[in-house]
């Protein structure tokens, strides 16, 4: 019997955690749409992952552009008729560090433009993709959504600095909670997760976690059974406070 491959979309996936999530989803026998803003880097990433038997393709996607998101939705509907897994990984760290004073901006000195950039990509980008994918998931009666968040977005452990990133990731968690409630009677599970301090461009050279560790919880959430959790925040497959 042939087992139908799940159709998985991963945003911001040409490098780092997104790239590793794609690699591990391929190991789960998924058909992966690797998306990225930069076409050249995205296609290079696909070439790196395109081993024999792997089903992976590139789609150019800027999550801040509604026309890009609409085009992705049209492609999914036309070619596959569904989107089974959505991993909202695309994100930026909009808060510029003052290297001369060795400090990050506070809420009182932050540029509103920088805060807006974080919200536009991290929060609104996540919302756009959810609005695109959920109707297809509802029609198919199946869906898994993983929103890559951060401990810096936890209200329970909120402190100062970096307001653009913190506010945007808190917004991601709000999207998770609202959608989980609205979809509670359907087989669509949506959760947030914090990958921890991972060795990526964002994490920097001092990070303590390898890519595989950072991606593990995302893969677990993307492949949850029908009775799996929804509307929770995870780190290392363990619920953490909002």
C-alpha positions as CSV (number, residue, x, y, z in Angstrom):
1,X,0.0,0.0,0.0
2,X,1.3,3.5,-0.9
3,X,1.3,5.9,2.0
4,X,0.4,9.4,0.8
5,X,3.1,12.0,1.5
6,X,2.2,14.9,3.7
7,X,2.5,18.3,1.9
8,X,4.7,20.5,4.2
9,X,5.5,24.3,3.8
10,X,8.4,25.8,5.7
11,X,9.0,29.5,5.6
12,X,12.4,31.2,5.8
13,X,14.0,27.9,5.1
14,X,17.1,28.5,3.0
15,X,19.4,28.3,6.1
16,X,19.5,27.7,9.8
17,X,16.6,26.1,11.7
18,X,14.3,26.3,8.7
19,X,16.7,24.4,6.5
20,X,17.1,21.8,9.2
21,X,13.4,21.4,9.6
22,X,13.1,20.8,5.9
23,X,15.8,18.1,6.1
24,X,14.1,16.3,9.0
25,X,10.6,16.6,7.3
26,X,12.1,14.9,4.3
27,X,13.2,12.1,6.6
28,X,9.6,11.8,7.7
29,X,8.6,11.2,4.0
30,X,7.0,14.6,3.5
31,X,6.8,16.5,0.3
32,X,8.5,19.7,1.3
33,X,8.0,23.2,-0.2
34,X,11.1,25.1,1.0
35,X,10.3,28.8,0.8
36,X,12.7,31.8,1.1
37,X,12.8,35.5,0.0
38,X,16.1,35.0,-1.9
39,X,15.5,32.8,-5.0
40,X,19.2,32.0,-5.5
41,X,19.8,30.9,-1.9
42,X,16.5,29.1,-1.8
43,X,17.3,27.0,-4.9
44,X,20.8,26.3,-3.6
45,X,19.2,25.0,-0.4
46,X,16.9,22.7,-2.4
47,X,19.9,21.4,-4.3
48,X,21.6,20.5,-1.0
49,X,18.6,18.6,0.2
50,X,17.6,16.9,-3.1
51,X,18.9,13.4,-2.4
52,X,17.5,10.4,-4.3
53,X,13.9,9.8,-3.3
54,X,13.5,13.2,-1.6
55,X,10.5,15.3,-2.7
56,X,11.4,18.9,-2.3
57,X,10.8,22.1,-4.3
58,X,11.5,25.8,-3.9
59,X,8.9,28.6,-3.8
60,X,10.0,32.2,-3.6
61,X,8.1,33.8,-0.7
62,X,8.4,37.1,1.2
63,X,5.9,36.7,4.1
64,X,5.4,40.4,4.2
65,X,3.9,40.4,0.7
66,X,0.3,39.3,0.4
67,X,0.7,38.7,-3.3
68,X,3.4,36.1,-2.6
69,X,1.3,34.4,0.0
70,X,-1.7,34.3,-2.4
71,X,0.5,32.9,-5.1
72,X,1.7,30.1,-2.8
73,X,-1.9,29.3,-1.8
74,X,-2.9,29.1,-5.5
75,X,0.0,26.8,-6.2
76,X,-0.8,24.5,-3.3
77,X,-4.4,24.3,-4.3
78,X,-3.7,23.8,-8.0
79,X,-0.9,21.2,-7.6
80,X,-1.9,19.3,-4.5
81,X,-5.3,20.5,-3.3
82,X,-4.1,20.7,0.3
83,X,-1.5,21.9,2.8
84,X,-1.0,19.4,5.6
85,X,1.9,21.0,7.5
86,X,2.8,24.6,7.9
87,X,5.9,25.7,9.8
88,X,6.1,29.4,10.3
89,X,9.8,29.9,10.7
90,X,10.5,33.1,8.7
91,X,11.5,35.8,11.1
92,X,13.8,38.7,11.7
93,X,15.5,40.3,14.7
94,X,14.7,44.0,14.1
95,X,16.4,45.6,17.2
96,X,19.8,47.1,16.2
97,X,22.6,46.8,18.8
98,X,24.6,49.9,19.8
99,X,28.1,48.4,19.6
100,X,29.7,51.5,20.9
101,X,27.8,51.3,24.1
102,X,27.4,47.5,24.0
103,X,23.6,47.7,24.6
104,X,20.3,46.9,22.9
105,X,17.5,49.5,22.6
106,X,15.0,49.9,25.4
107,X,11.3,50.3,24.9
108,X,11.7,54.0,25.5
109,X,14.4,54.5,22.9
110,X,13.3,52.0,20.3
111,X,12.5,53.1,16.8
112,X,8.8,52.6,16.0
113,X,10.0,51.7,12.5
114,X,12.1,48.9,13.9
115,X,9.3,47.6,16.0
116,X,6.9,47.7,13.0
117,X,9.4,45.7,10.9
118,X,9.4,43.0,13.5
119,X,5.7,42.9,13.7
120,X,5.3,43.0,9.9
121,X,7.5,39.9,9.3
122,X,7.2,37.9,12.5
123,X,3.6,38.5,13.5
124,X,1.7,39.5,10.4
125,X,3.8,37.1,8.3
126,X,2.7,34.2,10.5
127,X,-0.9,35.4,10.4
128,X,-0.9,35.6,6.5
129,X,0.4,32.1,6.2
130,X,-2.2,30.7,8.6
131,X,-5.0,32.5,6.8
132,X,-3.8,30.9,3.6
133,X,-3.3,27.4,4.9
134,X,-6.1,26.8,7.3
135,X,-9.0,26.8,4.8
136,X,-7.2,24.0,2.9
137,X,-6.6,22.1,6.2
138,X,-10.3,22.5,7.1
139,X,-11.4,21.1,3.7
140,X,-9.0,18.1,4.1
141,X,-9.9,17.5,7.8
142,X,-6.2,17.6,8.8
143,X,-3.5,20.1,9.6
144,X,-0.5,20.8,11.7
145,X,0.8,24.3,12.3
146,X,4.0,25.1,14.1
147,X,4.8,28.7,14.9
148,X,8.4,29.3,15.7
149,X,8.4,31.7,18.7
150,X,10.9,32.5,21.4
151,X,11.3,32.6,25.1
152,X,11.8,36.3,24.6
153,X,8.1,36.5,23.8
154,X,7.0,34.9,27.1
155,X,4.9,37.3,29.2
156,X,5.6,35.1,32.2
157,X,9.3,35.8,31.9
158,X,9.3,39.2,30.2
159,X,12.1,41.7,30.8
160,X,13.7,44.6,29.1
161,X,15.4,45.4,25.8
162,X,14.8,44.3,22.3
163,X,11.1,45.4,22.1
164,X,10.7,44.9,18.4
165,X,11.5,41.2,18.7
166,X,9.8,40.6,22.0
167,X,6.5,42.2,20.9
168,X,6.5,40.4,17.6
169,X,7.0,37.0,19.1
170,X,4.4,37.6,21.8
171,X,2.1,38.4,18.9
172,X,3.0,35.0,17.3
173,X,1.9,33.3,20.6
174,X,-1.4,35.2,20.5
175,X,-2.1,33.9,17.0
176,X,-1.4,30.4,18.3
177,X,-3.9,30.7,21.2
178,X,-6.7,32.4,19.1
179,X,-6.4,29.9,16.3
180,X,-6.2,26.9,18.6
181,X,-9.5,28.0,20.2
182,X,-11.2,28.7,16.9
183,X,-10.1,25.3,15.5
184,X,-10.6,23.2,18.6
185,X,-13.3,21.0,17.1
186,X,-11.3,20.2,14.0
187,X,-8.3,18.0,13.4
188,X,-6.0,21.0,13.0
189,X,-3.4,21.3,15.8
190,X,-1.5,24.5,16.2
191,X,1.3,25.2,18.7
192,X,4.1,27.6,19.4
193,X,7.7,26.5,20.2
194,X,10.9,28.0,21.4
195,X,14.0,26.3,19.7
196,X,16.3,27.6,22.4
197,X,19.7,29.3,21.7
198,X,20.7,27.7,18.5
199,X,23.9,28.1,16.4
200,X,22.4,30.2,13.5
201,X,23.1,33.6,12.1
202,X,20.5,35.0,14.6
203,X,21.8,32.9,17.5
204,X,25.5,33.8,16.9
205,X,28.7,31.9,17.6
206,X,28.1,31.7,21.3
207,X,24.9,29.7,21.0
208,X,24.8,26.4,22.8
209,X,22.5,24.3,20.6
210,X,23.1,22.5,17.3
211,X,20.6,22.9,14.5
212,X,19.2,19.4,15.0
213,X,18.3,20.2,18.6
214,X,16.6,23.4,17.6
215,X,14.5,21.7,15.0
216,X,13.5,18.6,17.0
217,X,10.4,20.0,18.8
218,X,9.2,21.5,15.5
219,X,9.3,18.1,13.8
220,X,7.5,16.5,16.7
221,X,4.7,19.1,16.6
222,X,4.5,18.9,12.8
223,X,3.8,15.2,13.0
224,X,1.6,15.0,16.0
225,X,-1.1,12.2,16.1
226,X,-4.7,13.3,16.0
227,X,-5.0,13.3,19.8
228,X,-1.9,15.5,20.2
229,X,-1.9,18.8,22.0
230,X,-3.0,22.1,20.5
231,X,-2.7,25.7,21.7
232,X,0.4,25.2,23.8
233,X,3.9,26.6,24.0
234,X,6.8,24.1,23.9
235,X,10.5,23.9,24.5
236,X,12.2,20.5,24.2
237,X,8.8,18.8,23.7
238,X,7.7,20.1,27.1
239,X,5.0,22.8,27.7
240,X,6.3,26.1,29.0
241,X,4.4,29.1,30.4
242,X,3.1,31.8,28.1
